């Protein structure tokens, strides 16, 4: 899980979702998991 000020899609399988007011990126590749913070 990377915590970043700006989350972006790294590959075409990344999805940007909002969960409880937190922007997250979920992907099949666990290295691409991100959270805004």
C-alpha positions, 0 to 999 in steps of 0.5 A: 500500500502506497500512501500518496498525495495524488493517486493515479492509475499505474496500469489499465487494470487499476480502478479508482474508488472512494471508500468512506471518503478516502480515495483508493486504487485497487488493482490485480497487481498488489504493488499498485495498491494506493491510498490518498493521505 
